[in-house]
């Protein structure tokens, strides 16, 4: 409740691009290492794991503490992350190992994959939000709005949902998939919010940070946010 966004509001698109370029230059920098999602699907409880202390909170807290976008290792090794997540991570691994001890390494890989996916989602969000801001639009964000109401960012009374199109989480039209929509969670708000969806097309290149095309995002900003600034 007392968290204040500061660093994330000064991130430039170039900051995200440079971090992603550094990640791509050395495989050891990549959050997912060589862990394929097909392997993680063998432990769906971890693949679908949503800890009580939401990843988005920790990502924002560490970013503000560091004063910059952290690398994945900087994030995972940060005391804020370790203090909040160590017991929960061990509980997830133990849950799998109790049933089959031989699967403990798989469980640990699955945990890294799940955290890595959350980390890359955060980078994508910061890239898109920084592009919106660079269009001269006064866009806001806060981890509480994200974690509780699925509002990735907002402009005035217009809430914006950002996502990579994926039928498992949400389709391009937003009419199917498991990701909950902010407009459903806030349907009873008085006065009501406006809602817009900014979809980023999926790319399937393993090992890359899948940022959307800059021109596509800028075009979408101009269309979807017209009159909201």
Secondary structure, 3 states (H helix, E strand, C coil): CCCCCCHHHHCCHHHHHHHHHHHHHCHHHCCCCCCCHHHHHHHHHHHCCCCCCCHHHHHHHHHHHHCCCCCHHHHHHCHHHHHHHHHHHHHHHHHHHHHCHHHHHHHHHHHHHHHHHHHHHHHHHHHHHHHHHHCCCCCECCHHHHHHHCCCEEECCEEEEEEECECCCECCCCCCCCCCCHHHHCCCCCCCCEEEEEEECCCCCCCCCCCCCHHHHHHHHHHHCCCCC
